[in-house]
Amino acid sequence: GYAEKTILAAYHVDDWEWTFVEEIPDQIADLNGYTLTAYDGILYLLGGFDSSKGTVSKQIYKVETEEDATTIKKLDQELPEGRCFAKEHIRLGR
């Protein structure tokens, strides 16, 4: 198994298996209760509770996957207010 707080893993429904994708970078290691959602085939990590600062994050990160690497990049845009333990939904099949 994997330690869920230290890695990003992918679930393959055809094989019923989890596989390792990338170590969680230090910049988001202290976040809990963030939302991970997909839009137009791109993963976004939104908000979360920063346990090291005791604050709710307004940050948005984009998860980019290439053939040989995955990176998590902080975007310049922020949420209008901090969010944590939020739910996501799929709209219009995106």
LINRAMO-V83194 format. One record per pair of residues at least 24 apart in sequence whose C-alpha atoms are under 8 Angstrom apart, sorted by the first residue. I is the first residue (numbers start at 1). J is the second residue. D is the distance in whole Angstrom. If there is no record, write none. Layout:
# LINRAMO-V83194
I_J_D + I_J_D
This chain:
# LINRAMO-V83194
5_29_8 + 21_70_7 + 22_69_8 + 22_70_6 + 25_72_7 + 32_84_8 + 32_85_8 + 33_84_5 + 33_85_4 + 33_86_7 + 34_83_8 + 34_84_5 + 34_85_6 + 34_86_7 + 35_84_7 + 35_85_7 + 35_86_6 + 35_87_7 + 35_88_7 + 36_88_8 + 37_88_7 + 38_94_7 + 39_94_5 + 40_94_5 + 41_94_7 + 46_79_8 + 46_83_8 + 47_79_7 + 47_82_6 + 47_83_5 + 47_84_6 + 48_82_8 + 48_83_6 + 48_84_4 + 48_85_7 + 49_83_8 + 49_84_6 + 56_82_5 + 56_83_6 + 56_84_6 + 57_81_8 + 57_82_5 + 57_83_6 + 57_84_7 + 58_82_4 + 58_83_6
